[in-house]
């Protein structure tokens, strides 16, 4: 069996852990390291691990010294499909209340009801009711 992750850099593991576990309500499985944050820091959505966060310095090591994009540069848009528009609104409010930034307010789009937020590291999440 294989597990697929999207790995993203984080400047602050503790802040990222709090944002996703307490703020967004996602599971962050694993044994806590000395800093109290699971190592590796993995975010699970509906019980499935989907995102792994690597400290920015370590991220450059893993990618062979390639430059790590800053919070205003994006090549990845994480997308979460949910069952209805109300749940899109719930995730957008959670993100804003947890220290994220609403990038595109939730509303009807040609592909469904959708909104986009940025986490504290600037990673973009689009939440869409399909």
C-alpha angles and dihedrals in degrees: 000000000000130000122208120212134180105218120209134180121248128194093203121029094190093051091047091048093051092046095053101034104037101019101040098025095233122147116251103192125194144074114299116247124217090286091057093249120115114257114247095030104225127172117212123199115200089350094305118113109234111154131041120193119212122189109258094246092050091045090063089050092052092048094051097256095306114152114268113229117247123238092269095054119079134185096152130062112188110213127201119190114205134184101252147002093260090062090050088056091048092054092046092052092045091052094049093046091049095055101272125128125241104230099176116017115234115267145122115307130175089260097046140287106324147162135180130217135179122225120225090276091052097254110151125232123187114200114198135179105217 
